[in-house]
Amino acid sequence: MTLFAILLLAHFWTDFLIQSDQMARYKRSTKLAVKWYPLLGHALTQVPMVVGIWLIGTLLRVANWPFFETFGISLIIVVLTHWLIDVTKQNCQPILKRALRLKPNQVPLISYVLDQVLHLIVIVIVRD
């Protein structure tokens, strides 16, 4: 398994399996004091997931396993950009909703797709 596969697996686990409905609701809040913590917490959930996968591979002595330095720098970049992408997405939601004339509880599909594409681009860029 390459660094790319580790980061991709962790991204899908944290974005689709681990993120709770409550965290997703708080992230959509219009109040910065309410949403900054869940946005940061969500980005940071990738750390134990990626570290856990990496440690298992290291203990099992998997061939061509990424070195700690490469792995650590990539993880920092992925977490920071994940947070920045999500903050930008959440702050642009009201603008998109008004432009698309959506109801308050509707999330613009375009922002969701763009969010995922940007996360995947970052993972591709930092892969080994």
TAVEN-V644107 format. One record per residue. PHI is phi in degrees with one decimal (* if undefined). PSI is psi in whole degrees, -180 to 180 (999 if undefined). Layout:
BEGIN
phi->PHI psi->PSI
phi->PHI psi->PSI
END
This chain:
BEGIN
phi->* psi->133
phi->-91.7 psi->172
phi->-58.6 psi->-39
phi->-57.4 psi->-47
phi->-64.9 psi->-39
phi->-62.0 psi->-49
phi->-65.6 psi->-39
phi->-66.1 psi->-45
phi->-61.1 psi->-46
phi->-63.4 psi->-39
phi->-61.1 psi->-48
phi->-66.9 psi->-38
phi->-62.1 psi->-47
phi->-75.6 psi->-33
phi->-80.6 psi->-32
phi->-115.2 psi->-26
phi->-106.5 psi->-39
phi->-89.4 psi->-33
phi->-63.8 psi->123
phi->-82.5 psi->162
phi->-62.8 psi->-37
phi->-64.0 psi->-43
phi->-62.5 psi->-43
phi->-62.9 psi->-40
phi->-65.1 psi->-45
phi->-63.5 psi->-36
phi->-64.0 psi->-28
phi->-87.6 psi->0
phi->-59.5 psi->149
phi->-84.7 psi->-8
phi->-96.9 psi->121
phi->-58.7 psi->-38
phi->-62.6 psi->-27
phi->-85.8 psi->-38
phi->-93.0 psi->-18
phi->-64.7 psi->-40
phi->-66.6 psi->-48
phi->-63.6 psi->-34
phi->-64.5 psi->-44
phi->-67.7 psi->-45
phi->-59.5 psi->-41
phi->-63.9 psi->-45
phi->-62.7 psi->-39
phi->-73.9 psi->-17
phi->-63.3 psi->-20
phi->-69.5 psi->-28
phi->-59.9 psi->-57
phi->-64.2 psi->-31
phi->-66.2 psi->-50
phi->-67.1 psi->-44
phi->-62.4 psi->-42
phi->-61.5 psi->-47
phi->-62.3 psi->-44
phi->-62.5 psi->-43
phi->-64.2 psi->-41
phi->-61.0 psi->-47
phi->-62.3 psi->-39
phi->-65.8 psi->-45
phi->-65.1 psi->-34
phi->-83.8 psi->-3
phi->54.4 psi->49
phi->-64.8 psi->136
phi->-64.7 psi->144
phi->59.7 psi->30
phi->-71.6 psi->140
phi->-64.1 psi->144
phi->-70.0 psi->157
phi->-58.8 psi->-41
phi->-61.6 psi->-49
phi->-61.8 psi->-46
phi->-61.1 psi->-47
phi->-64.9 psi->-46
phi->-63.9 psi->-43
phi->-61.8 psi->-42
phi->-63.0 psi->-43
phi->-61.0 psi->-45
phi->-62.9 psi->-45
phi->-63.2 psi->-45
phi->-64.2 psi->-47
phi->-63.5 psi->-44
phi->-70.3 psi->-33
phi->-61.1 psi->-45
phi->-63.5 psi->-46
phi->-62.5 psi->-42
phi->-62.9 psi->-45
phi->-66.8 psi->-40
phi->-61.9 psi->-46
phi->-62.4 psi->-45
phi->-59.1 psi->-48
phi->-66.0 psi->-35
phi->-76.4 psi->-21
phi->-90.3 psi->-13
phi->-54.3 psi->-49
phi->-59.9 psi->-37
phi->-65.2 psi->-46
phi->-64.4 psi->-40
phi->-62.1 psi->-42
phi->-66.5 psi->-44
phi->-64.8 psi->-36
phi->-94.2 psi->-1
phi->54.6 psi->52
phi->-94.3 psi->159
phi->-72.0 psi->157
phi->-55.7 psi->-33
phi->-88.9 psi->-1
phi->-91.4 psi->138
phi->-104.9 psi->127
phi->-61.5 psi->125
phi->-58.7 psi->-36
phi->-60.8 psi->-38
phi->-70.3 psi->-36
phi->-64.9 psi->-48
phi->-64.6 psi->-46
phi->-61.2 psi->-41
phi->-56.9 psi->-49
phi->-66.8 psi->-40
phi->-62.7 psi->-44
phi->-63.7 psi->-42
phi->-61.0 psi->-43
phi->-67.9 psi->-37
phi->-61.2 psi->-44
phi->-60.6 psi->-44
phi->-62.3 psi->-42
phi->-63.8 psi->-41
phi->-66.1 psi->-40
phi->-88.9 psi->-3
phi->-61.8 psi->161
phi->-76.0 psi->999
END
